[in-house]
Amino acid sequence: MCAQLVSQTVALGERSYPIHIGSALLQRGDLLLPHIRSKKAVVVSNTTVAPLYLETLSATLRAGGVEVLPVILPDGEQYKTWETLNQIFDALLRQHCERKTPLLALGGGVIGDMGGFAAACYQRGMPFIQIPTTLLAMVDSSVGGKTAINHPLGKNMIGAFYQPRLVLADIDTLNTLPERELRAGIAEIIKYGLIRDAGFIDWLEAHLPALLARDSTALMQAVARSCAHKAEVVAADERESGERALLNLGHTFGHAIETGLGYGSWLHGEAVAAGSVMAARLSQNLGWLSSDEVARVEAIFAAAGLPVRGAKLGAARYLELMRHDKKVADGRLRLVLLKGLGQAVLSEAASEAQICEAIAACC
């Protein structure tokens, strides 16, 4: 157990909101209830997380006089669809939920994305609270207001920017996280070091064993440092018109893997790890990284137990899928690449031949 509480703020003027990171936070009505101004609340979760944590959260809400309306969805990236999203809308309508009724997303990135998208759409916007229970969701998807569902032709292509009122990250929920999911979350933590914090790479190399062992102090530090980076970038570029796009290191390649293999075959963090290695290799092809730096990128992902080789889809199929990426502008593929460790750039400098060469080398 880790008694420490770290609180941060995503500074967006009147829409600013807190991120609370700590232990036993699901029981902290003092942190949660001030953001609920209704006598009932909808809690969206899934069949894996709900049996573990829904009752604890519900007890906290009921103690504050709030009726809980649970919506339990199937678990998995393959259910991040219109059909599943409609299950949320069906429940909201059946329960006569109003515009002021808050929606709480209790789960990982899929639940957070779908819950947020539903909140953005229902009656054109209802209060939304993120309660992430996976490491990946804590350090990335719960912060910043990106909500979406998948389409067969592309991942996260249908959605909205919709900021939560609160992010409540209870580190204790990571104790029940499957090992594979834990490692996938570490991929997104490594990403922050690669794009903007070279000192964080040093720290991660030294503390990976502690993170993999679920040491609460190490997890708190990693989550807090990652969220600080995410909050700073979102405050500067909420709608991803510039700097925020750099947070997508490895994602263009990675989304191609997820879409090409079928959603749920690889975890998102696994695809990001392999995609980040591809981006590093392409950066080397452009003369921006040394072979030693690329080897270091591979080594840290490998040490975390993450894939450093991509799926064998073929370079042509990768390019086809990557052209659906949200960073494509005027038909040109823009990629997040590295001009050094801790120094990411959004670039159109790579030719298709260079991209194909990097894909082939990493598959």
N, C-alpha and C positions, 0 to 999 in steps of 0.2 A: 504494500500500500504506500502511496505517495501523498502526503498531506498538503503539499505545496499547491498553491493556486497561482497561475499566471494569467493575467488579463491584458488583452490588447484591443486596439480599436481600428476598424476599417474606416478611415476618415473620408466620408462622402457628404459633408455638409449636413443638411437636415436628415439625410438618410444614413448617417453614420451608425455603426452598430458594434457591439462588443464581441470579442472572441474570448471565451473562458476555457482554460485548459487545466485539468487537475484530476484529483481522485474523488470518487463518491459524489460526482456532480449531479447524477440523476436524482439524488435525494435533496439537492439544494434548491428548495423552493424560493429562497431569497434571491437567487440568480435568475430563475426561470419565470416566476409568476408576475413580476413587474412588466413583462412583455406580453402578457395575456390579459386583454381587456374584454373578455367575454365569459359567459357562464358555461360554455362548452368549447371543447377543442378536438380537432380531428388529429389522430396520430396515425400516420402512414408508415407501415413497417413491412417486413416479409416473413415468410414461414420459418426462416432460420433465426432471425434476431428477436422476433416477437416473443417466443417462449422463454428467451433468456432475460429480456430487459423491459418488456412492455409493462409488466405488473409493477415493477419498481418505479418507473416513470409515472404510471397511472396513479399510484398511491400518492406521489408528490403533488400531482395536479388535483386529485380529490381532496387532499388536505387543505388545499387553497380554495376549495369550493367550486372546482371546475369539473364538469362532466366530461368523460372521455369517450370519444367515438372512434374505435379502432377500425382501420382499413388494412387488411393483411393481404399482401400480394405474393405471387410466386417469386422465388429467389433465382436470380441469374441475369446476366447481360442479354441473353436471348429473349427476355421478357420486357425489354426496354422499348416498347412498341405502342402504337396507337391503341391497340386492343386492350393492353394492360392499363394504359392511361385512362381509358374510358371507365375502367372499374373504379377509379378514384372519383371521376365525375358522377358516376351512378350513385355512389355512396353519399357524396355531398348533396346531391339533389334529393335522394330518399330521406336524408336526415334534415332536410330543410335548412341547410347551412346558409348563413348570411355572409355578406361581404366582410363583416368584422370578425367572423369566426376564424381563429387561427388554425393553420395547418402545420403540424410538427412532423418532420421527416426523421424517423428513427431507424438508422441503418447505414449502409455503405453508399458508394457513389451512385449506384443505380436508383436507389430509393430517394436520395437527395435530389438527383436530377429530375426524376419523374414527379416527386412531390412539389418541387419548386416550379416546374412547368405547369402543373395543375393549379397551383396557387396563383401563378401569373395570369392564367386564363379564366378561372372561375369568377364570374361576375366582374371580370376585367381587373381582378386583383384582390387577394385576401392576404392577411398577415401570414408570414412564413418564418419558421424557426428550424434551423439545422441542428440535429443531434447526431453527429457522425459516430459510427461504432467500428469503423475500419481505419487502419493507419492511413491508407491512401485518401480516404474521404477527409480525415482530420487535417492533413497537410495540404490538400489541394482542392478537391471538388466542393467541399462545404463552404469555402470562402470565395467570395467574388461574384456570386450571382449568376453564373452560367447554368442554365437549365436546358435540358434537351431530351429528345428520344432519338433512336437510331432509325435509319432507312436502309433497305437492302443494298442501296448503291453507296451509302456513306454513313459513317458514324457521327452522331450528334449534329446532324444536318438540319434538324427541325427543332426549334426551341426559342428561348427568349432570355434576355438579360433581366433578372429579377432578384434583387438583393434580399437576403433574410433580415429579420429584425435582431437575430441573436444566433451565435454559433456556440454550442455547449459541447465541448470535447472531453468526455469522461475517459481518462486513460485506463481505468479498470476494465472497460469493455474489451480492451486488447488482450486480456488474459484468455478469452475464449475464441480469439481469432485463429483460424487455421493457419498453419505454418506458411503455406503457399501465399495466402493473402497478406501475411505480415511482410514477406519478402517483396511482394508486389508494391506495397506501400513504401518500402525503403527505396524503390526505384525513383519515385517522385521526390523523395528527400534528396537523393544524390543529384537529381536534376538541378536543384537550387544551387548547389555548390558549383556545378559545371557552368551554369549560365551567369552567375553574378557574385559568387562568394568562394574564391579559391581557398580561403582559410577553412571554410566549412568542409572542403574535401579532405584536408588534413585531419580535421576532427573526426570525420566519418571513418576514415581509414583506421584510426586508432580505436574507435568505439563501435565498430560493426559487431564484434562478438557480444558486447553488452546489449546492443539493440536486438540481435537475434535471440538472446537469452531473455528478452522482455524485461530488462532492468528498468524499473520505473523512473529512476533519475535520468538515465540516458534517453528514454523515450520522451520524457517531459522536455528535455533540452532540445531534442531533434524536432519535436512537434512545434515548440515555441519558436525556434529559429526559422523553421520553414514558414510558419504562419506569419511571422514578422515580415519576411520577404514578400509573401503573397499579398499581405495587406498593403504594403508600401507600393507595390506595382499596381494593384487595383485602384488605389487612391489616385495614382498618377494617370491611369489610363483605363477607366472603367470599361469602355466599349471596345477594347482591343484594336484601337486605331494605330498603335505604335508599339510602345515598350511591352505591353502585356502579351503581345504575340510571342515574345521571347520565352515565355513560360511553356511554350509548346515544343521545346527541344525534343526531338525523337518522335513527336506525335504524328507527323505526316507519314513517315515510314511505318510507325506503329499502328496507326489507324488502318493503313493498307493491309497489314497482317491480320488485324481483327476482322475487317470486312471480308478479306479474301478467303480466310479459313472458316468464317462463320462466327457470329458473335457468341462468345462464351468459350470458344476453343482455347484461346489464350486469355489470361487475365490482362487487363489494361496495363498494369505496371510491368508485366513481362514484355508486352509489345513495346512499351516505351523504352525499356532497357535495351532491347535489340535495336530499336530505331535510333537510340542515342549513339550506339556504337557505329551504326551506318552514317549518322551525321558527322561523327568524329572522323571516320575514314574519308568521307567526302571533303571535310575540312583539310585533311592531310593532302588529298589530291589537288586542292587549290593552293597548297603551300602555306597554310595557316597554322597547322599543328605539326609537330614532329612525330616521328614513329614512336618515340618514347612516351609522348603525351597520349597518343592513341592507345598504346599498350596499358597505360595507367587507367584510362577510362574503362577499357575492357576488364582490367584486373579488379576494379572496385565493384563493378556489377557482378562479376563472377564470384567474388568473395561473399557477396550477399545472396548467392545461390540463384542468380537471375540469368536468363539466356543472353548470350552475346552473339548469337547467330540467328538470323531471321528465317522465316518460313520460306521454303523453296517454291515460290509462286512464279518465278521467272521475272526478269526485269521488265518486260513489256506489260505484264499484268500489274506489277507494282506501279508503273507510270500511269496506267489507265486509272487505277484506284486513287492515286495521289492527286490526279487532276480534279477530283471532287473535293479537295481540301479547301477549307474556308479561307486559307491565306492566298489562294490563287487570285491574281488581279490582272484584268485585261488579258486573260488566257495564259498568263505567265506564272509558272510555278515558283513560289518564293519559299525558301527553306530557312529554318533556324539552324545556323551553323556556328562554329567556334573559331574565333580568331586567337584564342588562347584559353587555357582552363580558367573559368570564371569570367569569360568575356564572350558573350553570345551576340550574334548579329542576325538580322533578317536580310537575306541575300537572294538575288537572282543570278549570281555570278556563275553558278555551275551549269554546264551544258548537259544535255540529255545523255551524252556519251559518258561524261564524268559521273553522273548520277548512276547510270547503269553499271559502271565499273565498281562503284562503291557497294552497290547492292550485290553484285556478283561476288565480291571479295568477302562479304559478310553473310553469305547464305551457303 
